[in-house]
């Protein structure tokens, strides 16, 4: 998010951790950028519809949030999602409900234009990621 702020984007960071958001503010200050943040529990937070040009969600898995992300993007807006997939179980004990199934992101974003999809395993962790664009009106 801080990088996007240095490129002129208005950035709103959401996280349950005030410590993490404080670190983001410190980095933004160091880079002469301004960001807005909110401490929120995304399980009890509603994103505003059609209000974001870009949404980035990394290392966080809440399946019912994906529809909110899709609805919250403006037409032509982009989503970048990356988190662990089920292959991660080879490397760590992790609750399966917080892991993406193979091709799950492709299914979720089937009504979007997929710019890039990748599932990868670096020998220590396994992720799936997607960059997808909401259709124009």
C-alpha positions as CSV (number, residue, x, y, z in Angstrom):
1,X,0.0,0.0,0.0
2,X,2.8,2.4,0.8
3,X,4.3,2.0,-2.6
4,X,1.0,2.8,-4.2
5,X,0.8,6.0,-2.1
6,X,4.2,7.0,-3.4
7,X,2.8,6.7,-6.9
8,X,-0.1,9.1,-6.2
9,X,-2.8,6.7,-5.2
10,X,-5.1,7.3,-2.2
11,X,-4.5,4.4,0.1
12,X,-6.7,2.9,2.8
13,X,-5.2,0.1,4.8
14,X,-7.4,-2.2,6.8
15,X,-6.0,-4.5,9.4
16,X,-7.0,-5.9,12.8
17,X,-3.5,-5.1,14.1
18,X,-2.8,-1.5,15.2
19,X,0.9,-2.4,15.4
20,X,0.9,-3.4,11.8
21,X,-0.9,-0.2,10.7
22,X,1.6,1.9,12.8
23,X,4.4,0.2,10.9
24,X,2.7,1.1,7.7
25,X,2.4,4.7,8.8
26,X,6.1,4.8,9.7
27,X,7.1,3.4,6.4
28,X,4.8,5.9,4.6
29,X,6.4,8.8,6.5
30,X,9.9,7.5,5.7
31,X,8.9,7.5,2.0
32,X,7.2,10.9,2.1
33,X,3.8,9.4,1.4
34,X,0.4,9.6,3.2
35,X,-1.9,6.7,3.9
36,X,-5.2,6.3,5.7
37,X,-5.7,3.3,8.0
38,X,-8.5,1.7,10.0
39,X,-8.2,-1.0,12.7
40,X,-11.0,-3.3,11.7
41,X,-12.1,-7.0,12.1
42,X,-12.9,-7.9,8.5
43,X,-15.3,-10.6,9.8
44,X,-17.5,-7.8,11.1
45,X,-16.8,-5.0,8.6
46,X,-18.7,-4.1,5.4
47,X,-16.7,-2.7,2.5
48,X,-18.5,0.1,0.6
49,X,-19.8,-1.0,-2.8
50,X,-18.2,0.4,-6.0
51,X,-15.7,2.5,-4.1
52,X,-12.2,1.2,-4.8
53,X,-10.0,1.2,-7.9
54,X,-7.7,-1.5,-6.5
55,X,-8.1,-3.9,-3.7
56,X,-5.0,-5.9,-2.5
57,X,-5.6,-8.8,0.0
58,X,-2.6,-10.8,1.0
59,X,-2.0,-13.5,3.5
60,X,-5.6,-13.3,4.8
61,X,-8.3,-15.9,4.1
62,X,-12.0,-15.2,4.6
63,X,-14.1,-16.7,1.9
64,X,-17.1,-14.5,2.4
65,X,-14.9,-11.5,1.9
66,X,-14.2,-12.3,-1.7
67,X,-17.8,-11.3,-2.8
68,X,-17.4,-8.1,-0.9
69,X,-14.1,-7.4,-2.6
70,X,-15.8,-8.0,-6.0
71,X,-18.7,-5.7,-5.1
72,X,-16.5,-3.0,-3.7
73,X,-14.5,-2.5,-6.8
74,X,-15.5,0.2,-9.2
75,X,-16.1,-1.0,-12.8
76,X,-12.7,-1.7,-14.4
77,X,-11.2,-2.0,-10.9
78,X,-8.5,-4.6,-10.1
79,X,-8.2,-7.2,-7.4
80,X,-4.9,-8.7,-6.3
81,X,-5.4,-11.7,-4.0
82,X,-2.6,-13.9,-2.7
83,X,-2.7,-16.4,0.2
84,X,-1.7,-19.9,1.1
85,X,-3.2,-22.9,-0.7
86,X,-3.7,-26.5,0.4
87,X,-0.2,-27.5,-0.7
88,X,1.1,-25.4,2.3
89,X,0.1,-28.4,4.5
90,X,3.3,-30.1,3.3
91,X,5.2,-27.5,5.2
92,X,3.1,-26.5,8.2
93,X,0.2,-27.5,10.3
94,X,-2.5,-25.0,9.4
95,X,-6.3,-25.0,9.6
96,X,-7.5,-26.2,6.2
97,X,-10.4,-23.7,6.2
98,X,-7.9,-20.9,5.8
99,X,-6.3,-22.4,2.7
100,X,-7.3,-22.0,-0.9
101,X,-8.3,-25.0,-2.9
102,X,-6.6,-25.5,-6.3
103,X,-8.1,-23.1,-8.8
104,X,-10.5,-21.7,-6.2
105,X,-9.5,-18.1,-7.1
106,X,-10.2,-18.8,-10.7
107,X,-13.7,-20.0,-9.8
108,X,-14.4,-17.0,-7.5
109,X,-13.3,-14.5,-10.2
110,X,-14.8,-16.3,-13.2
111,X,-16.9,-13.2,-14.0
112,X,-13.8,-11.0,-14.0
113,X,-11.0,-10.7,-16.6
114,X,-8.1,-12.7,-15.2
115,X,-4.9,-10.8,-15.9
116,X,-2.7,-13.3,-14.1
117,X,-3.2,-16.5,-12.0
118,X,-0.4,-18.4,-10.4
119,X,-0.2,-21.3,-8.0
120,X,3.3,-21.9,-6.7
121,X,5.3,-23.8,-4.3
122,X,8.8,-22.6,-3.4
123,X,9.7,-25.6,-1.3
124,X,8.9,-23.8,2.0
125,X,5.4,-22.4,1.3
126,X,2.7,-22.7,-1.2
127,X,0.5,-19.9,-2.5
128,X,-2.2,-19.0,-5.0
129,X,-2.5,-15.6,-6.4
130,X,-4.7,-13.8,-8.9
131,X,-4.9,-10.4,-10.5
132,X,-8.4,-9.9,-11.9
133,X,-10.3,-6.9,-13.4
134,X,-13.9,-6.2,-12.8
135,X,-15.8,-5.7,-16.1
136,X,-16.7,-2.2,-17.2
137,X,-20.4,-1.3,-17.1
